[in-house]
Amino acid sequence: MTMITKICMIGAGRVGKLHSGNLRRYIPSGEVVALVDTVPEMLKETGEEFGIEARFTSLEEAIDKADFDAVVITTPTPSHLPLAVTAAEAGKHVFLEKPMAMDLEECDKIINACKSNSVHLQLGFMRHFDPDFALAYERIQAGEIGEPMLVKSLTHGPGLPPPWARDLKTSNGNLAEVNSHDLDATRWLMGSNPARIYVEVSNFKGAERGVDTENYYDNMIANLKFESGGLGSISGVCPCDYGYDARMEIIGKKGIMIVGELKGNALTVGIDRDTGLVTPIFRRWPDRFYIAYIHEIEHFIESIQNDTQPKVSGEDGRWAVAGVLAGTKSFLEERPVLLSEVMHE
């Protein structure tokens, strides 16, 4: 008989829908039994779409009236601290989407709440569960390309972020909302913590799309120095318009490893002589990482049921937030920033 872990999904938007759909279709060991959202229309729409009868406008109400083992938090970043701590103090395991929090103090409060209440905490860095990225990590660890010397990563998103995600005061900007994945993945595959970061930003499309948010940028390039001596670079473009694009390159002492490609699949279509050959591209992030999203929630449930620590931890989330804060400080002050400057503030 399959053990069922009962989930309360917090957030009825696109990420909440993604996780709810994956749990319903692909993961028999997990079930979404409750849904929380502050927007009644979204609560009704998503609840009906996925057959979630227990719907609440606050986590406190859900804890009081529903029976569940864990929460999956998919709401905007400023809400992560109160939601995660409330869940942990109620004895609920926590899956928390990235970015982990707005600052390191919030990260520490979340980590400590989960530890002191003996609940598991997993961060939503799904690249750890993508078959290509996971295989790259295994082969790097096995020494196939030798010691990593240089890592390059990019994430380019197709659409304009929502207003709250553009503002440094409510999200820490695109470096957090888009490129947290790169900050995490470069640290993961390099096998070393970042020591210094230098970021340059530009705004090419904001004005023509009506964005007047202070310090808004749609292009970002970061150079990193790791504690190991390794070097890294990250590029971020959002909106890029051409599709969703996430790739990495790792150069070691003995060779190179390239993860991901621009084309969405191996299909090439010839229509006519004028059009030439057409190759599909990934249109959205759920298309590129659909298997990874399934595997990460599956891993979260297995960690709960087997009482094992998730392999993507609060510490991983904290380091990514530190990279965001140092990178933001870098472009605002127009200088390289040591990670220790933000780690010890």
WOGI-V609446 format. One record per residue. RES is the residue in one letter. PSI is psi in degrees with one decimal (none if undefined). D_CENTER is the distance of its C-alpha to the mean C-alpha in Angstrom with 2 decimals. Layout:
BEGIN
RES:PSI:D_CENTER
RES:PSI:D_CENTER
END
This chain:
BEGIN
M:130.1:32.95
T:127.7:29.14
M:136.1:27.68
I:123.7:25.55
T:124.1:22.73
K:129.7:22.72
I:138.3:19.52
C:116.3:19.33
M:121.0:16.64
I:108.5:15.94
G:118.3:15.25
A:14.2:17.17
G:-157.0:15.35
R:-37.1:13.67
V:-39.4:10.60
G:-39.8:13.26
K:-40.9:15.54
L:-51.4:13.36
H:-39.2:13.05
S:-42.3:16.68
G:-41.8:17.91
N:-42.3:16.55
L:-41.7:18.08
R:-39.5:21.24
R:-34.5:21.73
Y:-12.8:20.61
I:89.5:20.39
P:-17.3:23.86
S:-2.8:23.16
G:145.1:20.93
E:131.2:22.03
V:111.8:20.76
V:-9.8:23.84
A:151.1:22.86
L:135.3:20.90
V:130.8:20.40
D:145.7:20.12
T:-9.3:22.24
V:108.6:23.10
P:-38.0:25.93
E:-43.4:25.74
M:-38.9:22.13
L:-45.8:22.96
K:-46.0:25.98
E:-51.0:24.49
T:-38.4:21.55
G:-43.6:23.83
E:-38.6:26.46
E:-37.3:24.28
F:11.3:23.09
G:36.4:26.20
I:107.5:24.82
E:-37.3:28.02
A:107.8:27.03
R:135.5:25.46
F:154.2:25.20
T:-1.0:24.49
S:152.0:23.53
L:-36.6:22.06
E:-42.4:25.39
E:-39.9:27.29
A:-43.1:25.21
I:-37.9:25.83
D:-32.2:29.48
K:-11.4:30.08
A:157.2:27.84
D:114.3:27.53
F:162.9:24.11
D:-26.4:22.57
A:162.7:18.90
V:150.2:16.46
V:113.8:13.10
I:117.8:11.87
T:16.6:10.25
T:169.4:12.27
P:153.9:12.03
T:-43.4:11.26
P:-19.9:15.02
S:-7.7:15.56
H:-44.9:13.32
L:-56.7:16.13
P:-37.9:19.00
L:-46.2:17.38
A:-42.7:16.09
V:-41.9:19.46
T:-43.6:21.49
A:-46.5:20.04
A:-42.7:20.56
E:-19.9:24.04
A:5.9:24.87
G:21.4:24.10
K:134.4:21.04
H:152.5:18.27
V:119.7:14.80
F:122.8:11.49
L:121.0:9.15
E:154.9:5.95
K:161.0:4.14
P:150.8:6.24
M:-45.5:8.61
A:-178.6:11.67
M:-28.2:13.93
D:176.4:15.81
L:-30.5:16.69
E:-41.8:19.37
E:-41.2:17.07
C:-46.5:14.88
D:-38.8:18.25
K:-39.1:19.49
I:-48.1:16.69
I:-46.7:17.18
N:-38.5:20.93
A:-40.6:21.07
C:-41.5:19.47
K:-46.9:21.76
S:-21.4:24.83
N:9.7:24.49
S:44.2:23.81
V:152.5:20.72
H:146.0:17.75
L:123.8:14.31
Q:135.5:11.22
L:148.9:7.63
G:51.3:5.00
F:86.1:4.41
M:-15.4:6.47
R:-25.7:8.23
H:-20.1:10.31
F:1.9:11.73
D:132.9:12.49
P:-40.9:16.29
D:-46.5:16.65
F:-41.4:14.14
A:-39.5:15.43
L:-40.0:18.95
A:-45.3:18.59
Y:-46.4:17.65
E:-42.0:20.64
R:-30.8:22.98
I:-44.2:22.15
Q:-31.6:22.80
A:-5.0:26.00
G:14.7:27.16
E:-39.3:27.47
I:10.2:26.79
G:-172.8:27.89
E:128.3:26.32
P:132.0:23.36
M:-36.6:24.71
L:131.5:22.43
V:134.3:18.85
K:134.5:17.74
S:146.7:14.36
L:146.0:13.63
T:117.6:11.26
H:121.4:13.54
G:145.0:12.88
P:-34.1:16.07
G:163.1:16.50
L:128.5:17.17
P:155.2:14.56
P:160.3:16.17
P:-43.8:18.47
W:-30.6:16.61
A:-10.2:13.57
R:-18.1:16.21
D:126.4:17.89
L:-28.1:17.43
K:-24.7:19.06
T:-4.6:16.69
S:-11.4:13.22
N:13.2:13.90
G:-170.6:13.71
N:-28.8:12.04
L:-34.2:11.48
A:-51.2:8.99
E:-32.2:7.76
V:-48.9:7.87
N:8.4:8.38
S:-37.0:6.29
H:-40.4:5.33
D:-41.2:9.12
L:-39.7:10.08
D:-47.3:8.73
A:-36.0:10.16
T:-40.7:13.33
R:-42.4:14.04
W:-52.0:13.59
L:-28.4:15.84
M:-27.2:18.16
G:30.8:18.72
S:149.1:19.26
N:146.7:17.98
P:142.8:18.07
A:-31.2:21.34
R:148.0:21.57
I:142.0:19.76
Y:124.3:21.47
V:135.8:19.89
E:141.9:21.76
V:156.2:20.78
S:158.1:22.74
N:103.0:23.05
F:-34.5:24.67
K:-8.9:23.99
G:-51.0:23.54
A:-42.7:27.26
E:-14.3:28.07
R:13.0:25.45
G:20.0:26.65
V:118.7:23.98
D:20.7:25.85
T:135.5:23.19
E:135.4:24.15
N:21.6:22.36
Y:140.5:20.37
Y:149.3:19.40
D:-2.1:18.18
N:138.4:18.57
M:138.8:17.41
I:132.4:18.49
A:136.7:17.93
N:136.6:20.21
L:148.3:19.53
K:129.5:22.01
F:161.0:21.10
E:-27.9:23.31
S:-13.4:24.55
G:-10.8:25.90
G:159.0:23.47
L:156.1:22.30
G:158.3:19.13
S:146.1:18.22
I:132.4:15.19
S:141.1:15.83
G:131.0:14.05
V:123.7:15.88
C:111.3:15.13
P:140.4:17.18
C:-21.1:18.43
D:-31.2:20.18
Y:-15.4:20.89
G:-169.8:17.91
Y:134.6:14.37
D:119.0:14.45
A:113.8:12.36
R:159.0:14.74
M:155.7:15.69
E:128.7:19.14
I:122.0:20.33
I:121.9:23.98
G:179.1:25.83
K:-25.9:29.46
K:-10.0:30.54
G:-167.5:28.42
I:148.3:25.33
M:129.5:22.38
I:127.3:20.58
V:123.8:17.45
G:164.4:16.97
E:166.1:19.24
L:-39.0:19.65
K:144.8:21.60
G:-28.0:20.17
N:-177.5:22.83
A:6.6:26.19
L:131.1:28.21
T:131.7:30.45
V:130.8:32.82
G:120.1:36.09
I:-54.5:37.36
D:173.3:40.18
R:-28.3:41.51
D:-40.6:40.29
T:-36.9:36.66
G:-153.6:36.46
L:138.4:33.69
V:128.5:30.43
T:128.5:27.22
P:152.4:24.32
I:159.0:20.92
F:124.7:17.52
R:-34.5:17.68
R:161.9:14.18
W:-34.2:10.68
P:-26.3:11.78
D:-44.5:14.74
R:-38.6:13.30
F:30.7:11.07
Y:-37.9:13.24
I:-39.9:14.52
A:-39.4:11.33
Y:-36.5:10.28
I:-48.3:13.86
H:-34.1:14.00
E:-39.2:11.15
I:-36.5:12.92
E:-42.8:16.16
H:-40.7:15.45
F:-46.2:14.73
I:-40.3:18.05
E:-37.1:19.85
S:-39.5:18.96
I:-49.0:20.51
Q:-31.3:23.47
N:-1.2:24.24
D:50.5:23.49
T:154.3:21.49
Q:131.0:18.66
P:146.3:15.17
K:-8.1:14.36
V:108.6:10.93
S:176.3:12.40
G:-31.5:12.55
E:-38.7:14.00
D:-43.5:11.01
G:-39.2:9.08
R:-42.5:12.38
W:-38.9:12.81
A:-41.9:9.74
V:-39.3:11.20
A:-40.4:14.53
G:-39.8:13.70
V:-46.9:12.74
L:-43.0:15.96
A:-39.3:18.07
G:-40.1:17.02
T:-43.5:17.83
K:-37.4:21.04
S:-51.2:21.82
F:-27.7:21.96
L:-36.1:23.65
E:-2.7:26.22
E:53.5:26.45
R:158.9:26.45
P:146.1:24.63
V:129.8:23.15
L:140.4:23.20
L:-30.5:20.26
S:-22.7:23.10
E:-35.7:23.90
V:-25.6:20.89
M:-26.0:20.69
H:10.8:24.27
E:none:24.58
END
